[in-house]
């Protein structure tokens, strides 16, 4: 059965500093570009039926440097979580005003709820399952974590349990008829897949 490969974009200045980066379109760092190229080497033996990407430049640049931009289709459903008023802020800074705050349980004023991100993830899963072969998705940390949770039938807030580093690869697949996570959060520089 088909696999879905999740690729989180390379490092940005805000991912490095821990700032919530949803709708702000910022570029990769030099390190992020280096790791994006390494992702291409790790994915080079794979035959993908479809290549989908977030339209934000950090995901598209990762897709390009990994060698897949010529086949990439963009979809707004792979955009990162809209953090509303907390865009660009670090969790520690938000907690100065809202002690105990967490995006997974509290959301963000003026932004999306975890359920809304979950609905977008479900649409991507439907597209991937209908593709008739392996699919690769270039996107962002939180939306991919939600997608991983939804793939295995968990509520979207369970994405909080799936840490995801920049420039990482995760593989969703099947054990018989059961949707499973085959691999999770493998660094760009690890041994080549599949």
CORMORA-V676185 format. One record per pair of residues at least 12 apart in sequence whose ideal C-beta (glycine too) atoms are under 6 Angstrom apart, sorted by the first residue. I is the first residue (numbers start at 1). GAP is how many residues later the second one is. Records with the same first field share a line. If there is no record, write none. Layout:
I=GAP  GAP
This chain:
1=173
2=131  132
3=131  168  170
4=124  131  168
5=131  166
6=131  138  164
7=32  131  162
8=133  136  156  158  160
9=49  50  53
10=18  22  25  26  52  156  157
11=18  20  21  155
12=14  16  46
14=12
15=151
18=72
19=69  71
20=63  66  69
22=58  59  60  61  65
23=59
25=31  32
28=30  33
33=32
35=132  153
36=26  29  30
37=28
38=150  151
39=27  149
40=26  27
42=150  151
46=148
48=86  88
49=82  83  84
50=81  85
51=17  20  21  85
52=21  23  85
53=19  21  85
54=24  25  85
55=19
59=79  80
62=76
63=75
77=43  46  47
78=61
80=60  63
81=31  36  61
82=29  30
83=25  28
84=24  25  26  27
85=24  25
86=22
104=53  56
114=42  43
117=29
118=28  32  38
121=25  26  29
122=28
141=23
144=20
145=14  17  19
146=13
148=14
151=21  28
152=27
164=21
165=20
167=21
168=17  19
169=17
170=13  14
171=12
